[in-house]
Structure formats: structure tokens, C-alpha cells
Amino acid sequence: MPPKPAKPACPVCGKPASALHTPFCGQGCRDRDLLQWLGEGYRLPGPPADERDFAGNEDE
């Protein structure tokens, strides 16, 4: 008989994930992760943005 796959862990705290809040263990970790995204806590390195890209379309 093959072994059962391990229950996934919460990516924030490492506790077992809840079926209701998958992949998180609960609402607290789910909210904490959302706040990281909204507060730009998760970022990918890259070149600085060119200010002209954000200046708007005033010329058009």
C-alpha cells in the first residue's frame, strides 16, 4: 500500500492547511498574506521603472 501524501503546510506559518482556507491554515494567515501583496511585501527584482511609463497619455 503506497504511503499517504503529506498534508500541505500553510505557506505563512507552516501549520497544516485548512480545507476552508486552502492553502492557508486559517483566516489570520490568509489575511496576513493578502496584506503582504497589498503592501508590496512580495516583489521581484528588476530594473527601475521609467517615469515616462507612468506619466500618462497627455500628448495623445
C-alpha positions in Angstrom: 0.0 0.0 0.0 1.6 3.4 -1.0 2.1 6.0 1.7 -0.4 8.8 2.0 0.8 12.1 0.7 1.8 14.6 3.4 -0.9 17.2 4.2 0.1 20.6 2.7 1.5 23.2 5.1 0.4 26.8 5.4 2.9 29.0 3.4 2.8 31.7 6.2 3.2 29.7 9.4 3.8 26.1 8.5 0.8 24.6 10.3 -1.4 22.1 8.4 -3.6 23.7 5.8 -7.4 24.0 6.4 -9.8 22.8 3.7 -11.8 26.0 4.2 -8.8 28.4 3.8 -6.6 26.4 1.4 -3.6 26.8 1.2 -3.6 28.6 4.5 -4.3 27.2 8.0 -6.9 29.9 8.8 -8.3 33.3 8.1 -5.5 35.1 10.0 -2.7 33.7 7.8 -4.9 34.3 4.7 -5.3 38.0 5.7 -1.6 38.3 6.5 -0.7 37.1 3.0 -3.1 39.5 1.4 -1.7 42.4 3.3 1.8 41.4 2.1 0.6 41.6 -1.5 -1.3 44.9 -1.0 1.7 46.4 0.9 4.1 45.4 -1.8 5.8 43.0 0.6 6.2 40.5 -2.3 8.4 41.9 -5.0 10.5 40.6 -7.8 13.9 42.2 -8.5 14.1 44.1 -11.8 15.3 47.3 -13.4 13.9 50.6 -12.2 10.8 51.7 -14.0 11.0 54.6 -16.4 9.0 57.5 -15.2 7.7 58.2 -18.7 5.7 54.9 -18.5 3.7 56.3 -15.6 3.3 60.0 -16.8 0.0 59.4 -18.5 -1.1 60.0 -22.1 -1.2 63.8 -22.0 0.3 64.0 -25.6 -2.3 61.7 -27.2 
